[in-house]
Amino acid sequence: MAETPLTPRGAATKERIIEAATAEFAKYGIAGARVDRIVTNARTNKAQLYGYFGSKEGLFDAIFFGSLERILNVVPIDASDLADWAVRLYDEYLRRPDLIRLATWARLERRPAGHLVDEADRLDDGKLRAITDAQARGLVQHGDPFDLMAMVIAMSMAWSPVSNVYAATADEPPETHERRRSLLRDSVRRAVTPE
């Protein structure tokens, strides 16, 4: 059975729920998030939330998987320049710190080991193919494409909101960010370029 299209008012309510829930989950995690706070901040009610998402967990999943798709679309990989990709990821973490926090809560509360999501939900096939192709063209050092991707992502997160050393914010001076971008770009380039 086809899903009934949302009215403009329904779409606006659903978007308010997503915005309020994103902030709530990013701050408190899955277990700590409260539906009451979400519906209050979204100016709606529990019936609407459950009608759209089924449960608190369903709401988290919708937001979390949406954030994974967003990063894929907003920061597409360029395997011929993984250093630039790392810098663009760094910039995205500055723009949307809430999204990286969602992934961290998913890691802490759902999947403490292995892949962050089930095999069927992984969105890294295109990235891995791009890295494999760049390796075949001699642009990226040999090694497991997944491990190379994971390493570059980890390097891009050095100053992210979930860093265990220092969490950067967009409010810091532009020259600070430029210095970090330069260091990140150079470090990734050195790490992935064939000798």
N, C-alpha and C positions, 0 to 999 in steps of 0.2 A: 504494500500500500504506500502510495506516495505521501511524503510529508507535506502538510498544508503550509503554503507560503506565509511568512510572517507579515503582519500589517506593519506600516511604518512605526506605529506606536510600540508594537511587539518587538520589532527589530531594535528600537531605541532602548527598550527595557533590557533586552538580552545583552546589548552592548554595555549598558551600565553595570549589569551583573558581572560580565567578564572583566571590566575595568576594576570594579571593587574587589572581586575575587583575586585578580592578579596581585593587587597590592597586599591583600590579606595573606595569601599563600606565600608570597615572597617574604613577608615579615615574620610569619608564625609557623610556616611549614604546613604539612597536610594535617597532622594530628592537632596542632595548636590553632589552626584556623577555625573560626566560629561562623557558622551560617547566619546567626543572628546579626553579627557585625556586618557581614556581606550584604544582607538584604536591607539593613538600615542605611548603609552607605550607598547602596544602589537605588534607594527609594522605591523598593518593591516589597514583595512578600515571599515566604518560603514556598508557597504553592507555585508561583511563577518560576522560581529557581529550580525546583524539582521537576516542573513541567518541561523545562528546556533541557535540563542536564541529568535528571534521574536521581542523582545523589551528590553528596559533597565530593566523593571520589570521582564521579563522572565529570563534575565541574573542573576538578583539578586536571583530569586527563585532557579535557577539551582545551584548557589553557596551555598545559604543558606541551601537548603535541602541536598546538598552534604556534608556540614559541619555537619549536624545532623547525617547523616549516618556514617560519619567518626568517630565521637566521640563514637558512638555506637560500632563500630568495633575496634577502637584503645583502648578504655577504657571500655571493657565490664563489666557489673555489676557482682559482687560476693556478693550476699545478705547474705552469711554466714560471710562475713567480709566487712561490709559497711564502716568501718573506712579506710581500705586499698583502697576501691573504691574512697573515698573522696580524699585521698592522690594522687592517680593516676590521678584524675581529676585536682587537683591542678597542678601537673606536666605537664599535657597537656595544661593548660592555659599558663604556662610558655613557652612551645614549640611553641604554635600557638595562640598568643594573638589576632590575627585577627579574629579567628573563634568565640570567645566569644563576640567580638565587633559586629559581624554580627547579632548575636542573640539579642544583646541589641538594635541595630538599628531596627530590626524587631519589638521588643517590643515597642519602642518609636514611630515609624512611622506607624505601621500597627495594632498592637493589644495591646493597653494599658491595657487591663483587660482580665481576663480569660486565657485559654490555649494559648500558644505561636503560635500554628498552629491549623488549622481546625482539627476536630475529625478524618477525613479520613487520615490525614497526620501525626498523632501522631505516634511516634515510641517507646512508653513506655510500650506496652503490656508485652513484655518479662521481663522488669525490675519489673513491678508490680507483675507478676506471681512469679518471683524469691523472692521478698520480702514477698509475701503471703506464699510461701512455707517455707521460713526461720522463719516466725512467727509460722506456724503450727509445726515446729520442735523445737520451744522454743528458737530460736537464736536471734530473734528480738522482741522487745516489741510490744504489740498489739496497734493498731491504724490504721487509714486509710493508706493503702500502698502508695497511691499517696502523702499524706501529709508527710510521712516519707521520701520518695524519694526526694520531694521538699526541705525538711529541710536539708538533707545530701548534696544535690547539692548546696544549699545556703551557707552552712558551707564551702564547698570546694572553693567557690568563694570569701571568706573573703579578700583575697589579689589579686584577679584577676584584669585584666586590667579595669574592670568596677566597681571596689570597690569605694564606696563613702568615704572611709577612707584612704586607702593606696593601690596603684597599684604596685605590685611586678614585677620585671623583671628577666629574666634568668641571667643577668649580676651581680646580687647581690652575695655576698660571699656564697659558698656552706653551710657553717655552719648556715647562716641565714635561708636558705631553710630547712635544717635539723631540726632546732628549730621549724619552723612553721609546718613542717610535723608531728613532734612529738606531738605538741599541738593539731593539727587538728585530728590526729589519736586518741588521748586520749579523746578529746571532743566528737567526733562522737561516739566512743565506749560507753562512759558514757550516751550519749543521746539515743542510740538505744537498749542497752542491757537491757533485762528484769531484774527487781529488784528481 
